[in-house]
Amino acid sequence: MVKVTFEIATPEKIVYRESVDQVTVPTLLGEITILPNHIPLVSALSPGELVIQRGEDRISLFVSGGFIEVKPGSNVVVLADAAEHVDEIDVERAEAAKERARKTMETARVETEHYTNAAAELQRSLARLHLASRKRHRGRHGVGSEGTLKDS
């Protein structure tokens, strides 16, 4: 069976690198799922859930933004600003960031860079909180020993 060669990297490290069945990513225009032999593509990512499907394992990561490149031959690379396993989301930190962003947006003028940065931080915080909330409600999905995140 044809697989997708998938890699996700942040400026700090390679987060995950494996052959997988499919990858679903949040883009600026909505979610897209990459299957083997997908057409070449480059797209910006929006903050949200990136889902890796490998056999029966379903691995959920939060990505704060970045880019995806789908190359010929089922090679997929995600360059993310930040990425973390849903289990690693610090809810208290995300709540604090959400409140800081909201306060900044209340006082900053809409056309300023301060406002734009706060709006982006609010979007990232809300996406983190949404994923953490969903995780609590549905429980942990199986992440087998071969589908775990890499410490590279």
C-alpha positions in Angstrom: 0.0 0.0 0.0 1.3 3.5 -0.9 2.0 5.7 2.1 2.6 9.4 2.6 6.1 10.3 3.7 5.4 13.0 6.3 7.5 15.3 8.3 6.6 18.2 10.6 9.3 20.6 11.8 9.4 23.7 13.9 12.3 26.1 14.1 13.5 24.1 17.2 13.2 20.5 16.1 11.7 17.8 13.9 8.5 17.0 15.7 7.4 13.9 13.7 8.8 12.0 10.7 7.1 8.7 9.5 5.3 7.1 6.7 1.6 7.6 7.3 -1.7 6.8 5.6 -3.0 10.4 5.6 -2.6 13.8 7.1 -5.3 16.4 7.7 -4.2 20.1 8.2 -5.9 23.4 8.9 -5.4 25.9 6.1 -6.5 29.4 5.7 -9.4 28.1 3.5 -10.4 25.2 5.6 -9.1 21.7 6.4 -7.5 19.5 3.7 -6.6 15.9 3.9 -3.5 14.7 2.1 -3.6 11.1 0.8 -1.0 9.2 -1.2 -0.4 10.6 -4.7 -2.0 14.0 -3.8 -1.3 16.7 -6.4 1.6 19.0 -5.6 0.6 21.9 -3.4 1.9 24.7 -1.1 -0.5 26.3 1.4 -0.4 28.5 4.5 -1.6 26.9 7.7 -3.9 28.4 10.2 -3.8 27.7 13.9 -5.6 24.4 14.6 -5.5 20.6 14.7 -3.2 18.6 12.5 -4.2 14.9 12.4 -1.9 12.1 11.4 -3.5 8.8 10.6 -1.2 5.8 10.7 -3.0 2.5 10.6 -5.3 2.5 13.6 -3.3 5.3 15.3 -4.7 8.8 15.2 -2.3 11.5 16.4 -3.5 15.0 17.1 -1.1 17.9 17.1 -1.8 21.6 17.6 -0.1 23.8 15.0 0.1 27.6 15.4 0.5 28.3 11.7 3.1 27.8 9.1 3.2 26.1 5.7 2.6 22.7 4.1 4.3 21.5 0.9 3.1 18.4 -0.9 5.7 17.2 -3.3 5.5 14.6 -6.1 5.9 11.1 -4.8 3.7 11.5 -1.8 6.2 13.6 0.2 4.7 16.1 2.6 6.5 18.6 4.7 4.9 20.9 7.3 7.0 23.8 8.5 5.1 25.0 11.6 5.7 28.1 13.7 5.0 25.9 16.8 3.6 22.4 17.2 2.6 20.4 20.2 0.8 17.2 21.0 -2.7 17.8 22.2 -1.8 16.2 25.6 0.9 18.9 26.0 -1.3 21.9 25.7 -1.0 24.0 28.8 -4.6 25.2 29.4 -3.7 27.8 32.0 -1.1 29.3 29.8 -3.5 29.4 26.8 -6.2 31.0 29.0 -3.8 33.7 30.2 -2.7 34.4 26.6 -6.3 34.6 25.5 -7.0 37.2 28.2 -3.9 39.2 27.4 -4.9 39.3 23.7 -8.4 40.3 24.5 -7.2 43.2 26.8 -4.8 44.4 24.1 -7.5 44.3 21.5 -9.8 46.3 23.7 -7.3 49.1 24.0 -5.4 49.0 20.7 -6.5 50.7 17.6 -7.7 48.2 14.9 -5.2 49.4 12.3 -2.2 49.0 14.5 0.3 46.1 14.5 -0.4 45.7 18.2 -4.0 44.8 17.4 -3.1 42.5 14.6 -0.6 40.6 16.8 -3.1 40.4 19.6 -5.8 39.0 17.2 -3.4 36.4 16.0 -2.5 35.4 19.6 -6.2 35.2 20.4 -6.8 32.9 17.4 -3.9 30.6 18.5 -5.1 30.6 22.1 -8.7 29.8 21.2 -7.6 27.0 18.9 -5.4 25.5 21.7 -8.3 25.7 24.2 -10.7 24.1 21.7 -8.4 21.2 21.1 -7.7 20.7 24.8 -11.4 20.7 25.5 -12.2 18.2 22.8 -9.4 15.9 24.1 -10.9 16.0 27.6 -14.4 15.1 26.2 -13.4 12.2 23.9 -10.4 10.8 25.8 -7.1 9.8 24.5 -6.9 8.0 21.1 -4.4 5.3 20.8 -0.9 6.4 20.0 1.1 3.3 19.4 4.8 3.0 20.1 5.6 3.5 16.4 3.3 6.5 16.1 4.7 8.5 19.0 6.3 11.9 18.6 10.0 12.0 18.0 12.4 13.8 20.4 14.8 15.0 17.8 
